[in-house]
């Protein structure tokens, strides 16, 4: 059952990644890897937000497997992030590569904290 839930979540996460990153690349022009940044930041926010919800309620382990391992694992793209950064360095785009590393990491951490904060606030309001 666990493998099925991870696979199903991975399928949904991969499709979301494809759609969201494609949208970001169409909307945000330039040589910067915007699609990867958008899905990484969104994934970081969602994992922070969902972590608080899952800490405060009882969900079956299969739901955790679906969301955290499957969906968010396929949605976030740090392997692509690493590959794009290496390609930027290889192409001599050192400033853009550095901006990519700093932006993904700093905003990612900030969005995990934002997700935690928002979920905790909403929890107190709607509880």
Backbone torsions as a table, in degrees:
resi	resn	phi	psi	omega
1	UNK	NA	-40.2	-179.0
2	UNK	-59.8	-46.1	-179.9
3	UNK	-61.8	-38.4	178.8
4	UNK	-64.5	-43.0	-180.0
5	UNK	-67.0	-41.6	177.5
6	UNK	-64.0	-42.8	179.6
7	UNK	-64.6	-42.6	179.3
8	UNK	-64.7	-45.2	177.3
9	UNK	-62.8	-39.8	178.2
10	UNK	-62.6	-38.3	177.6
11	UNK	-62.8	-47.9	179.3
12	UNK	-63.7	-44.9	-179.6
13	UNK	-62.4	-40.9	179.6
14	UNK	-65.3	-41.6	178.0
15	UNK	-65.8	-41.8	176.6
16	UNK	-61.3	-43.0	178.4
17	UNK	-58.5	-47.0	-179.6
18	UNK	-59.7	-49.2	-177.7
19	UNK	-68.2	-46.8	-176.3
20	UNK	-68.1	-45.6	-179.2
21	UNK	-67.8	-36.3	175.8
22	UNK	-61.9	-42.5	177.3
23	UNK	-61.5	-46.1	-178.1
24	UNK	-62.6	-41.7	178.9
25	UNK	-64.5	-34.2	178.7
26	UNK	-72.9	-38.3	-174.6
27	UNK	-82.6	-39.2	-175.1
28	UNK	-106.2	106.0	-176.9
29	UNK	-76.0	168.9	171.9
30	UNK	117.1	176.9	-178.3
31	UNK	-86.6	-1.6	-179.2
32	UNK	-80.8	140.5	-179.9
33	UNK	-75.7	71.7	-175.7
34	UNK	-62.2	-40.4	-177.6
35	UNK	-59.0	-43.9	178.9
36	UNK	-65.3	-43.3	178.9
37	UNK	-59.8	-46.9	-177.0
38	UNK	-61.1	-46.8	-178.8
39	UNK	-69.7	-34.2	177.3
40	UNK	-65.7	-44.7	-179.4
41	UNK	-66.7	-43.2	176.7
42	UNK	-61.2	-45.1	178.8
43	UNK	-61.6	-40.0	178.1
44	UNK	-64.0	-42.9	177.9
45	UNK	-62.0	-47.5	-177.2
46	UNK	-63.2	-39.1	-179.3
47	UNK	-68.2	-36.3	176.0
48	UNK	-66.5	-44.5	-179.3
49	UNK	-63.5	-51.1	-177.2
50	UNK	-66.9	-31.5	179.1
51	UNK	-59.2	-43.3	179.5
52	UNK	-64.5	-44.9	-180.0
53	UNK	-60.5	-43.6	-177.5
54	UNK	-72.1	-25.8	176.5
55	UNK	-72.8	-26.8	-172.3
56	UNK	-103.7	-4.6	178.1
57	UNK	-134.3	169.8	179.3
58	UNK	-103.9	119.4	175.1
59	UNK	-122.6	148.7	176.0
60	UNK	-64.9	148.6	178.2
61	UNK	-54.5	-30.8	-179.4
62	UNK	-64.9	-31.8	177.6
63	UNK	-69.3	-41.7	175.3
64	UNK	-60.7	-44.7	179.2
65	UNK	-60.0	-44.9	179.6
66	UNK	-59.8	-49.9	-174.1
67	UNK	-78.7	-53.6	-171.3
68	UNK	-77.3	-45.4	-177.5
69	UNK	-84.4	-49.6	-175.1
70	UNK	-76.1	-70.5	-173.3
71	UNK	-62.2	-55.4	-177.4
72	UNK	-70.6	-31.2	176.8
73	UNK	-64.4	-36.9	179.1
74	UNK	-84.1	-29.3	-179.1
75	UNK	-69.9	-48.3	-178.9
76	UNK	-76.7	151.1	-166.4
77	UNK	-134.6	54.3	-178.3
78	UNK	-70.2	-21.7	173.7
79	UNK	-69.4	-41.6	175.9
80	UNK	-64.9	-39.9	177.3
81	UNK	-56.5	-47.4	179.1
82	UNK	-63.0	-43.4	-179.8
83	UNK	-63.4	-45.1	179.5
84	UNK	-65.1	-37.8	178.4
85	UNK	-64.7	-44.2	177.5
86	UNK	-61.5	-41.9	178.1
87	UNK	-63.3	-39.8	176.8
88	UNK	-62.5	-43.3	177.7
89	UNK	-63.2	-43.7	179.4
90	UNK	-60.5	-34.7	-179.4
91	UNK	-84.6	3.9	178.4
92	UNK	81.9	11.0	-179.7
93	UNK	-91.4	64.4	-173.7
94	UNK	-64.8	-43.0	-179.0
95	UNK	-63.4	-43.9	179.7
96	UNK	-67.1	-39.1	178.1
97	UNK	-61.9	-44.9	178.3
98	UNK	-63.9	-42.8	177.5
99	UNK	-61.1	-39.9	179.2
100	UNK	-61.8	-46.2	-179.6
101	UNK	-64.4	-49.0	-177.6
102	UNK	-65.7	-44.2	-177.5
103	UNK	-65.0	-48.6	179.9
104	UNK	-60.1	-43.9	-176.1
105	UNK	-74.6	-48.1	-177.8
106	UNK	-68.3	-45.4	177.6
107	UNK	-67.8	-34.5	177.7
108	UNK	-60.5	-47.5	178.3
109	UNK	-64.1	-42.7	178.8
110	UNK	-61.5	-38.5	-179.0
111	UNK	-73.7	-32.1	172.6
112	UNK	-60.7	-46.5	178.4
113	UNK	-63.4	-39.8	178.5
114	UNK	-63.6	-41.5	177.7
115	UNK	-63.0	-42.6	177.9
116	UNK	-62.3	-46.6	-178.6
117	UNK	-62.2	-48.5	-177.7
118	UNK	-64.0	-44.5	-179.9
119	UNK	-63.1	-40.9	179.2
120	UNK	-64.2	-41.5	178.4
121	UNK	-65.5	-46.7	179.9
122	UNK	-64.2	-34.2	179.0
123	UNK	-61.7	-41.5	-179.1
124	UNK	-71.9	-30.2	-179.8
125	UNK	-74.0	-46.0	-172.2
126	UNK	-98.3	3.2	-179.0
127	UNK	-77.9	NA	NA
